[in-house]
Amino acid sequence: MDLPKFHETFNPILDILSDGKTIHHRELLSRVFEKYYSNLPKELLEVKTKSGEKLILNRIAWGKSYLKKGGFITYPERGSVQITQKGKDAVNKKLNLSDIENEAGFLQFYSEEKSKISNKVEINNSSPQDLIDFGFSAIESQIKNELLDKLKVVDMTTTKVNPNNYPTLLYNGMLNPVIPYGIKGAIWYQGESNASRAQQYKRVFPNMIKDWRSKWGEGNFPFLFVQLANFKKSADEPGESEWAELREAQTQTLNLENTGMATIIDVGDALDIHPTDKQTVGYRLSLAARKVAYGENLVYTGPTYKSMKVENHNILVTFDHTGKGLKANGKYGYVNGFTVASKDGPFKWAKARIISNNVVELSSDEVENPDAVRYGWADNPDDLNLFNQEGLPANPFRTDSRPGKTK
């Protein structure tokens, strides 16, 4: 079989990098495989496990790697591949190479091609660090011990914690040593590891920000953060959601002075906890920075809930931050993602339409006396289409205070 050469796709990307530019491994794999997959025969991507299951190889997780001009920087390979299938019945599995029966297929071919890549670039075991950065960590790891004791968040006798999440670890190792130096502001992208404890997060996150500001002694410096993206399998019916509760905790943190949030509920991936569209995330953070840190007068966030009122069995929801007005993306003009409920009744999907620049009207044949509203209340509300005219998505919210899934 005459196959395209993987290194012929990889090398041009290496050659066009400018001096000093770093590409994270996810962006590298995204660039290479998006182009490479399109040229591969389908049968080469079929993986058969020793248990007889057949899956299609859609993404590879060989190891944590970085690419810089003049050097391919990588950690030791984990010896695993990530198998995914997209669609309504999406699955996301990680298999050890020992579990795979047909190693003579794509995996063997990829290994042969990878050796040609290694011959072109230098390999070492360090990781570029331009910012304080650490992934897959819980918020408790970045808080000093005294604050954790005060908040009574973690009981280490009953909690199994991996090294990245160990309370105070990252604070003591990465933050405390640089506190004597000046600071202009902070950007925070975290929350996934705390989704099951969203109610705690409502206390811990704002208190962490206050503590950082107190320790630096630079006043209420700008603190920007990214709200959780849409992730996991989408739900067919309304229900409770850990990730929605964590987003709510993040939204409530905006009550602190000099904070800003980038909503990315429209750029996530059901199968990848790290959205590959980094440009949109960065752009929306930049809007928040221009407003919060530099005081520019601009539309820097999407529509946010302001108020609601019941009128003739319908609910009218009013929004702030609508800019030049609300819009519903899509050719029919209806708004997706709203649910309504009567007092103590179950939430049902609602029909929603924009009736003015800042108001959406909701109705449901299944709810006679609506009392509460939710929007985008799910781990992955993947069909949300309410934006302002400036192209920024509406922030998920709820008007009720019913107990949810998290503690």
C-alpha positions as CSV (number, residue, x, y, z in Angstrom):
1,M,0.0,0.0,0.0
2,D,1.5,3.4,-1.0
3,L,1.0,5.5,2.0
4,P,1.6,9.2,2.6
5,K,4.7,9.8,4.7
6,F,4.0,11.2,8.1
7,H,7.3,13.0,8.4
8,E,6.6,14.8,5.1
9,T,3.5,16.3,6.8
10,F,5.4,17.1,10.0
11,N,8.6,18.6,8.6
12,P,7.1,21.6,6.8
13,I,5.3,22.6,10.1
14,L,8.7,22.5,11.8
15,D,10.4,24.5,9.1
16,I,7.9,27.4,9.2
17,L,8.2,28.0,13.0
18,S,9.7,31.4,13.9
19,D,12.6,31.6,16.4
20,G,11.4,31.2,20.0
21,K,7.8,30.2,19.1
22,T,6.5,27.2,21.0
23,I,3.7,24.9,19.8
24,H,2.0,22.8,22.5
25,H,1.7,19.1,21.6
26,R,-2.1,19.3,21.2
27,E,-1.7,22.0,18.5
28,L,1.0,20.1,16.8
29,L,-1.0,16.9,16.7
30,S,-4.1,18.8,15.6
31,R,-2.2,20.4,12.7
32,V,-0.5,17.3,11.5
33,F,-3.2,14.7,11.9
34,E,-6.0,16.9,10.5
35,K,-4.1,17.0,7.3
36,Y,-2.7,13.5,7.6
37,Y,-5.9,11.7,8.3
38,S,-7.5,12.9,5.1
39,N,-5.0,10.9,3.1
40,L,-5.1,7.7,5.0
41,P,-7.2,4.6,3.9
42,K,-10.0,4.0,6.4
43,E,-9.0,0.4,7.0
44,L,-5.6,1.6,8.3
45,L,-7.3,3.5,11.1
46,E,-9.4,0.6,12.3
47,V,-8.1,-0.8,15.6
48,K,-9.1,-4.2,16.8
49,T,-8.6,-5.0,20.5
50,K,-7.8,-8.4,21.9
51,S,-11.3,-8.6,23.2
52,G,-12.7,-8.3,19.7
53,E,-13.9,-4.7,19.8
54,K,-13.4,-2.6,16.6
55,L,-12.8,1.1,17.0
56,I,-11.6,3.9,14.7
57,L,-8.4,5.7,15.7
58,N,-9.2,9.4,15.8
59,R,-6.6,10.9,18.2
60,I,-3.2,9.9,19.5
61,A,-1.9,10.4,23.0
62,W,1.7,9.3,22.8
63,G,3.2,11.6,25.4
64,K,3.4,15.2,26.5
65,S,5.4,16.9,23.8
66,Y,6.4,20.4,22.8
67,L,7.9,21.6,19.5
68,K,10.3,24.5,19.2
69,K,12.4,25.5,16.2
70,G,15.6,23.4,16.6
71,G,14.2,21.0,19.2
72,F,11.4,18.5,19.7
73,I,10.9,18.5,23.5
74,T,9.0,15.5,24.9
75,Y,8.4,13.6,28.1
76,P,8.7,9.8,28.1
77,E,6.0,8.2,26.1
78,R,3.0,6.7,28.0
79,G,2.6,3.7,25.7
80,S,-1.0,4.4,25.0
81,V,-3.3,5.5,22.3
82,Q,-6.6,7.3,22.6
83,I,-9.5,5.9,20.6
84,T,-12.5,8.0,19.9
85,Q,-15.8,7.7,18.1
86,K,-17.8,10.9,17.5
87,G,-21.5,11.4,17.3
88,K,-24.5,10.7,19.6
89,D,-22.9,7.6,21.1
90,A,-19.5,9.2,21.5
91,V,-16.9,7.2,23.4
92,N,-13.5,8.2,24.6
93,K,-11.2,5.3,25.5
94,K,-7.5,5.0,26.3
95,L,-5.9,1.7,25.5
96,N,-2.5,0.3,26.4
97,L,-0.6,-0.9,23.3
98,S,-0.7,-4.4,24.9
99,D,-4.5,-4.4,24.5
100,I,-4.4,-3.9,20.7
101,E,-4.3,-6.9,18.4
102,N,-3.5,-5.4,15.0
103,E,-0.3,-3.5,15.8
104,A,0.8,-4.1,12.2
105,G,-1.7,-1.4,11.1
106,F,-1.4,2.3,11.6
107,L,0.5,2.2,15.0
108,Q,3.4,0.3,13.6
109,F,3.5,2.5,10.5
110,Y,3.4,5.6,12.7
111,S,6.3,4.4,14.8
112,E,8.4,3.9,11.7
113,E,7.6,7.4,10.5
114,K,8.3,8.9,14.0
115,S,11.9,7.7,13.9
116,K,12.4,9.8,10.8
117,I,11.1,12.8,12.6
118,S,13.5,12.1,15.5
119,N,16.4,12.1,13.1
120,K,15.6,15.7,12.0
121,V,15.2,17.4,15.4
122,E,17.0,17.3,18.7
123,I,15.3,15.5,21.6
124,N,15.7,16.4,25.3
125,N,13.6,16.1,28.4
126,S,12.9,19.6,29.4
127,S,9.7,21.6,29.1
128,P,9.5,25.3,28.1
129,Q,8.0,27.5,30.7
130,D,7.1,31.1,29.8
131,L,4.4,31.4,32.5
132,I,3.5,29.8,35.8
133,D,1.6,26.8,34.4
134,F,0.5,23.4,35.6
135,G,-2.2,21.2,34.2
136,F,-4.7,18.7,35.7
137,S,-4.7,20.3,39.1
138,A,-7.4,21.1,41.7
139,I,-7.7,24.6,43.0
140,E,-6.7,23.4,46.5
141,S,-3.1,22.8,45.2
142,Q,-2.7,26.5,44.6
143,I,-3.8,27.8,48.0
144,K,-1.8,28.2,51.1
145,N,-2.3,25.9,54.0
146,E,-3.7,28.6,56.4
147,L,-6.5,29.5,54.0
148,L,-7.4,25.8,53.4
149,D,-7.7,25.3,57.2
150,K,-9.9,28.4,57.5
151,L,-12.2,27.2,54.7
152,K,-12.3,23.6,55.9
153,V,-12.2,22.3,52.4
154,V,-10.1,19.2,52.4
155,D,-10.1,16.2,54.8
156,M,-6.9,14.4,53.8
157,T,-7.8,11.4,55.8
158,T,-10.7,10.6,53.5
159,T,-9.5,12.1,50.2
160,K,-7.3,10.2,47.7
161,V,-5.2,12.9,46.0
162,N,-2.8,12.6,43.2
163,P,0.4,14.7,43.2
164,N,-0.9,17.5,41.0
165,N,-3.9,18.0,43.3
166,Y,-2.2,17.8,46.6
167,P,-3.3,20.8,48.7
168,T,-0.7,23.7,48.9
169,L,1.7,21.9,46.6
170,L,1.6,24.3,43.7
171,Y,1.2,27.4,45.9
172,N,4.4,26.5,47.9
173,G,6.4,25.4,44.9
174,M,5.4,27.9,42.2
175,L,3.5,30.9,43.6
176,N,5.1,31.6,47.0
177,P,8.6,32.0,45.6
178,V,7.6,34.8,43.2
179,I,5.3,36.7,45.5
180,P,8.0,39.2,46.4
181,Y,8.1,40.3,42.8
182,G,5.7,42.7,41.1
183,I,2.5,41.6,39.4
184,K,0.2,43.2,36.9
185,G,-2.6,40.7,36.8
186,A,-3.5,37.0,36.6
187,I,-5.2,34.7,34.1
188,W,-6.8,31.6,35.5
189,Y,-7.9,28.5,33.5
190,Q,-9.0,25.9,35.9
191,G,-12.1,24.3,37.3
192,E,-12.4,20.9,35.6
193,S,-10.8,19.0,38.5
194,N,-13.2,20.7,41.0
195,A,-16.5,20.2,39.0
196,S,-17.8,17.6,41.5
197,R,-17.3,20.1,44.3
198,A,-18.8,23.2,42.7
199,Q,-20.5,24.4,45.9
200,Q,-17.2,24.5,47.7
201,Y,-15.7,26.3,44.7
202,K,-18.2,29.2,45.3
203,R,-16.3,29.8,48.6
204,V,-12.8,28.7,47.6
205,F,-12.3,30.5,44.3
206,P,-13.1,34.1,45.4
207,N,-11.2,33.5,48.7
208,M,-8.1,32.4,46.8
209,I,-8.2,35.5,44.7
210,K,-8.5,37.7,47.8
211,D,-5.6,35.8,49.4
212,W,-3.4,36.2,46.4
213,R,-4.1,39.9,46.3
214,S,-3.4,40.3,50.0
215,K,-0.1,38.4,49.7
216,W,1.2,40.5,46.8
217,G,0.2,43.7,48.3
218,E,-0.4,45.3,44.9
219,G,-4.1,46.1,45.5
220,N,-7.0,44.5,43.7
221,F,-4.9,43.6,40.6
222,P,-6.9,42.3,37.5
223,F,-7.9,38.7,37.8
224,L,-9.2,37.1,34.6
225,F,-10.5,33.6,34.2
226,V,-12.0,31.2,31.6
227,Q,-15.3,29.6,32.3
228,L,-15.6,25.9,31.7
229,A,-16.2,24.9,28.1
230,N,-18.9,22.5,26.9
231,F,-17.6,18.9,27.4
232,K,-18.8,15.3,27.6
233,K,-21.8,13.7,25.9
234,S,-24.7,16.0,25.3
235,A,-28.0,15.3,27.1
236,D,-31.3,14.5,25.4
237,E,-33.4,15.8,28.4
238,P,-33.0,18.6,31.0
239,G,-31.2,17.5,34.2
240,E,-28.7,18.4,36.8
241,S,-25.0,19.0,35.9
242,E,-21.8,19.2,37.8
243,W,-20.1,21.3,35.1
244,A,-23.1,23.7,35.0
245,E,-22.8,24.2,38.7
246,L,-19.1,24.9,38.4
247,R,-19.8,27.5,35.7
248,E,-22.3,29.1,38.1
249,A,-19.6,29.3,40.8
250,Q,-17.3,31.0,38.3
251,T,-20.0,33.5,37.3
252,Q,-20.6,34.4,40.9
253,T,-16.9,35.2,41.4
254,L,-17.4,38.2,39.0
255,N,-18.9,39.9,42.1
256,L,-15.3,40.5,43.1
257,E,-13.8,43.8,42.0
258,N,-11.5,43.8,38.9
259,T,-12.4,40.4,37.7
260,G,-13.4,39.3,34.2
261,M,-14.5,36.0,32.6
262,A,-14.2,34.6,29.1
263,T,-17.3,32.5,28.3
264,I,-16.3,29.6,25.9
265,I,-19.5,27.5,26.0
266,D,-19.5,27.4,22.2
267,V,-15.9,26.2,21.5
268,G,-15.7,22.9,23.5
269,D,-15.3,19.3,22.3
270,A,-17.4,16.5,23.7
271,L,-14.4,14.2,23.6
272,D,-11.5,16.6,24.6
273,I,-11.4,18.4,27.9
274,H,-9.0,20.9,26.3
275,P,-10.7,22.8,23.5
276,T,-8.5,23.0,20.4
277,D,-9.7,26.4,19.4
278,K,-7.2,28.4,21.5
279,Q,-7.6,31.5,19.4
280,T,-11.2,32.2,20.4
281,V,-10.3,31.6,24.1
282,G,-7.4,34.1,23.9
283,Y,-9.4,36.7,22.0
284,R,-12.2,36.7,24.6
285,L,-9.7,36.9,27.4
286,S,-8.1,39.9,25.6
287,L,-11.5,41.7,25.5
288,A,-11.9,41.2,29.3
289,A,-8.3,42.5,29.8
290,R,-9.0,45.6,27.7
291,K,-12.0,46.3,29.9
292,V,-10.8,45.3,33.3
293,A,-7.1,46.0,33.2
294,Y,-7.0,48.9,30.7
295,G,-10.4,50.5,31.2
296,E,-11.5,50.5,27.6
297,N,-15.1,51.2,26.8
298,L,-16.1,48.1,24.7
299,V,-18.4,45.1,24.7
300,Y,-16.2,42.6,26.4
301,T,-18.6,39.8,27.3
302,G,-21.7,38.1,26.0
303,P,-25.3,38.5,27.3
304,T,-25.7,37.8,31.0
305,Y,-28.9,37.2,33.0
306,K,-30.4,40.3,34.6
307,S,-34.0,39.6,35.5
308,M,-37.2,37.6,34.7
309,K,-40.9,38.1,35.0
310,V,-43.9,35.9,34.3
311,E,-46.5,37.3,31.9
312,N,-49.5,35.4,30.7
313,H,-48.0,31.9,31.4
314,N,-44.8,33.0,29.6
315,I,-41.5,34.2,31.0
316,L,-39.6,37.3,29.8
317,V,-35.9,37.1,30.5
318,T,-33.9,40.4,30.3
319,F,-30.2,40.4,29.7
320,D,-27.3,42.8,30.3
321,H,-24.2,43.1,28.0
322,T,-26.3,42.8,24.9
323,G,-24.2,45.3,22.9
324,K,-26.1,46.2,19.7
325,G,-28.7,43.6,20.5
326,L,-29.4,39.9,20.9
327,K,-29.3,37.5,18.0
328,A,-30.0,33.8,17.5
329,N,-27.5,32.1,15.2
330,G,-29.2,29.9,12.7
331,K,-31.6,30.3,9.9
332,Y,-34.9,29.9,11.8
333,G,-34.4,32.6,14.5
334,Y,-35.4,30.4,17.5
335,V,-33.2,30.3,20.6
336,N,-32.0,26.9,21.8
337,G,-31.0,25.8,25.3
338,F,-33.7,27.2,27.6
339,T,-35.7,25.1,30.0
340,V,-38.5,26.2,32.4
341,A,-40.2,24.7,35.4
342,S,-43.1,25.3,37.8
343,K,-42.5,25.6,41.5
344,D,-40.9,22.2,42.5
345,G,-41.8,20.8,39.1
346,P,-39.4,19.2,36.6
347,F,-37.6,21.3,34.0
348,K,-38.9,21.0,30.5
349,W,-37.6,22.4,27.2
350,A,-38.9,25.8,26.3
351,K,-39.7,27.6,23.1
352,A,-37.7,30.8,23.0
353,R,-37.6,33.8,20.8
354,I,-36.0,37.2,20.9
355,I,-38.6,40.0,21.2
356,S,-36.3,43.0,21.7
357,N,-32.7,44.0,21.9
358,N,-32.3,42.6,25.4
359,V,-35.4,40.3,26.1
360,V,-36.1,36.7,25.3
361,E,-39.7,35.3,25.6
362,L,-40.1,31.7,26.8
363,S,-43.0,29.3,26.8
364,S,-43.7,25.6,27.2
365,D,-46.9,23.6,26.6
366,E,-45.7,21.2,29.3
367,V,-45.4,23.9,32.1
368,E,-48.6,25.8,32.8
369,N,-47.3,28.1,35.5
370,P,-43.5,28.6,34.9
371,D,-41.6,29.8,37.9
372,A,-37.9,29.2,37.1
373,V,-35.6,29.4,34.1
374,R,-32.3,27.7,33.1
375,Y,-30.1,28.3,30.1
376,G,-27.3,26.0,28.9
377,W,-27.6,24.0,32.1
378,A,-25.7,20.8,31.1
379,D,-22.2,19.5,30.9
380,N,-22.3,19.9,27.2
381,P,-25.1,22.1,25.9
382,D,-23.8,21.8,22.4
383,D,-26.5,23.6,20.5
384,L,-26.6,27.0,22.2
385,N,-27.1,29.8,19.8
386,L,-27.8,33.0,21.8
387,F,-25.2,35.7,21.2
388,N,-25.0,39.5,21.1
389,Q,-24.4,41.2,17.8
390,E,-20.8,41.5,18.6
391,G,-20.5,37.7,18.4
392,L,-20.1,36.8,22.1
393,P,-22.1,33.9,23.5
394,A,-24.7,34.3,26.3
395,N,-23.5,33.0,29.7
396,P,-25.3,29.9,31.0
397,F,-27.4,30.6,34.1
398,R,-30.3,29.5,36.3
399,T,-32.9,31.4,38.3
400,D,-33.6,28.7,40.9
401,S,-31.6,27.5,43.8
402,R,-32.5,23.9,44.0
403,P,-30.0,21.4,45.4
404,G,-27.8,20.0,42.6
405,K,-25.3,17.2,42.2
406,T,-22.3,18.8,43.8
407,K,-21.2,19.5,47.4
